[in-house]
Amino acid sequence: MRNSGLYYDSAFLTKEDSLRLQSWLSSLHPIWEQRYSKNRPPPPGESQRSLLRPVYWLGNWQFACLDYYRPPKGVLHRCVKAEPYPPVLERLVNKMEKITRQVFRSKDIPVGWKLNTCLINFYGSHEKDGKWVDVARVGEHKDFEPGPVASLSLGERAIFQFVKSQGRGRPSQVVFQQWLDDGSLQIFGGERYKNHLFHRVQRVEKKKGCYFPLHINTFKTRRINFTFRFVPEKHILPFRDFPAVLKEDLSPYLKELAKTSSFFASELKNN
């Protein structure tokens, strides 16, 4: 287990922790993001598009139009300081970090590593033109933040795959797949699972009839996933420290977040 680079606990969350998480989630107002912006327009031949699902970030917000955090070169002005973890998540994150240090090799854990950022993805169906479209999936990608990544799941189970690219135009090879259950914790890291292979969520089941009553218009959520990662603090900047051209692109998002978040309201006020 210590050298595998992959850890899974199907029953990490207690019933009480799950209920506390769901209560906190009910207070959130996730947002829809566009992939590009005025000052970072779509590449030639592509058009503007929204993300498949609404999202919420904690610790730092990596807006899609900033192109996310991609070290070693893509680190400047990628991570906007965001809300801290609520107490229920902070306690769970401490447990995840302890587990990681116990089961992963020290060489796979960078100096200063901690799970200080979290992407919350909402999986389900989106209403478009009067029809409900299932968008509960994520295409193959890598998480470029250094060190192990922890994934906490709520709701319907999802099939999570590690894949190897076979080149342009050819389907990727599935190397390993795993069902992520309600209340489960998955941690992956190291050369094989983190650096070499891609990963994706192929589909999310509908068998349990899970539904989370959240503040998201035209969207029915049946699975929620928290992905915890590490971003060096020096790369997380308050909104006021971003260049004016990027502030112009980000301001509509921060104004939307500020309607229900005292943190982002303060960030805009202090800009």
N, C-alpha and C positions, 0 to 999 in steps of 0.2 A: 504494500500500500504506500509506503513512504517514497518509493521510487517510481510509482506509476504515473504521476502527474494528473491523476483524476480521483476525485473523492465524491461519494454520493451517500446521502442519508435520506431515506424516503420519509422519515417521520421527525424531521428536525424541529418543526414548529409544534408547540403544545396547542391544545384547543383554545386555551386562554390567550396565548400570544396571537393566534390567528384572529380571534374576535377583536382584540385590541388593535391589530393592524387594520382590520376592515373598518373599524370605527374611525380611525384616523384617516384612512383613505376616503371616507365619505365626506371629509371636509375639503378635499383637494378639488381644484378646477383645472384638470389637464388641458393642454392646448394642442391645436393642430399647427404644424409648421410646414412652410414651403421649403423645397430643397434648395432654391436659389434666391437671389435678391437683386435689387437695383444695381448694387455695386459689385455683385458677383453673379452675373447673368449666366444662363445656361450655355454650355459649350455649343459650337456650331452643330446644327442638326438635331439638337435636343430642345425641349420646351419646358416651361415651368411645370412643376408638379408638387403635390402635397405628399407628405409621408403617408404610409399605409395606415398608420394608427396614431392616435393621440399619445402624448408622452408627458412626463414630468421628471425633472432632475432635482437632485439634492447634492449639496457640497459644491458642485459647480454645474453650470448649464452649458452644454456644448451644442449650441444651435446648429441645425443642419446647414444653414447658409454660411457658417464659418468653416465648414468641411471637417469638423471634428478634430480630435487630438491625434496627431500622427507623428510621433517622434521617429527619428531624431530631428527632422527638419520642420515638421508642422506642429510647433509648440507655442509660437508667439501669437497672442490674441486669438486663442481658440477656446479658452475656458473662462467663462464669466462666473464670478463668485455668486453662489446661490444659497438657499436656506440650509441651515444645519439639520441633522437628523433629529426627529422627534425621539423622546425617551425610549419608546418601545423598540425603535429601530437601533438606536445607539447600543442598547443592551444586547441585542441579537448580533450586531456587528462585532462587538467585543468577543462573543463566543466564536464567531466565524474566524476571526483573526487568530484566536488561540488554537483552533482546530488546524488551520493552515500551517502554523508554525510547528505543530506536532507531526503532521503527516507529509509535508513537502520538504524536499532537500533545501538546505540553507542556500545553496548556489542558485536556486530558482526563485529566491525571495530577495529583491533588491534592497539595498540600504535605505532605511527610512520608509519602507513599504507599510502602508496601512490602507484599509478600505475606506477612503475618504470621499468617494464620489459614487453616486447611485443613479442609474437610469431606470425609471419605472415605465415599462411598456404595457399597454392595455390591448389585449387581443380579443377580437370578436368580429362583429358584422357592422358594416357601414351602410347607411341608407343613401342611395344615389338614384336620383330620378324616380323616386317612389318605389324602388326595389332594394331589398337587403342583400348586400354582397359580402360574402365571407372573405375577410382580409387577415385572418389569423395565421400569419406565417412571417418568416424573416428569411431573406435570401442569404446565401453563403457569404461570409465576411470574416475578418479577423478583428479582435479587440487589440488596439495598439498600445494601450496603457501598459506600463511595465509591471511584471509580476503576476501572480495568480489572480483569477477572477472568480467571484462567488455569485451564484445564481439562486434566488429564493422564489419559489412558485406558490401561487394561490389559484384555486379554482380547477377547471378542467385540466386533465393531463395533456402534455404535449410531447411529440416525438422530436427529440433533439439529436442531430447528426453531426459527427465530425467527418469531413470529406476531404478528398485529395483532388485538386484540379487536374484534369486530363488535357487541358489546352482549349483554345478557342473553338467553339462549335461542337465540342464533345461533352457529354454529361459527366459530371464529377463522380468519382468513385467513393461510395460510402465505406469508411474505414471502421467506424463504430457508431452505434446508435443506442439511445437510452430514453425510456419514458421518464419524464419529469412529473412526479405526482404532486397533488395538492399537499402543501406543507413541507415539501422536500427542499433539500439544500444540495446543490452541486458546486464543486470547486474544481477548476482545472487550471493547469499552469505547466511550466517546463517547456522544453524544446519541442516535443512531439505535439501535444495538444494545444499549446498556446502559440508557438512560433511557426510550426511547419504546416499544420492542418488548418483548414477553414471550418467554420461551423454554421449551422442554420437550424431554424425551427421549421420543419416540413409541414406540420399540420397540428391543429388543436382539436381534441375530441369535443363531442356534444352530449356524451352519454349521461352525465350526471345532472344535466339541466341547470348548471351553475349560471347565476346572473348577479352581477354586482351593480346596485343602484347608485351610479356615480353622476357627477355633474359634467356629462359629455353629451352634447346634442347630436342627434342622428347616429348614435353608436350604441351597440349592445355589447357589453363586456362580459366575457365568460372565463377569461384567464388574465391574471396579473402577474407580471414577473419583475422582480427587483434584481438588477445586475450591478454588483458592487465592484469597483475598480480603484486603482491608485493613480493619482495625478500629483506630481511634486508640487508642494505649496507655492513655489516660486513661479509656477506657470498658471496659477489661479489668480485672476486680477479682478478688482471691483469694476463695475461698469464705467465709473468715471475715468478710469485709466485707459480706456479703449480709444483708438483714433476716431476722429469725428465722422469719417466716412463709414466706419463700422457701426458707430452709434446710430447713424441714420437708418441702417438696415435693421438694427436690433430694437430700436425704440418702440415700434408697434407691438412687439412681443412683450417687452417689459411693461408697457402700459396696460396690456391685457392682464398680465400676471399681477400687476399692482392693484387691480380691482378687488382681489381677494387675498392678497399676500402683503402683510405689513412689511415684510423684509424687502420686497421689490418696490413697494411704495417709498420706502426709505432710500433705496438705491437711486431711484429717479429723482427724489428731492435733493439728494446730495451730489447729483451729477454736476 
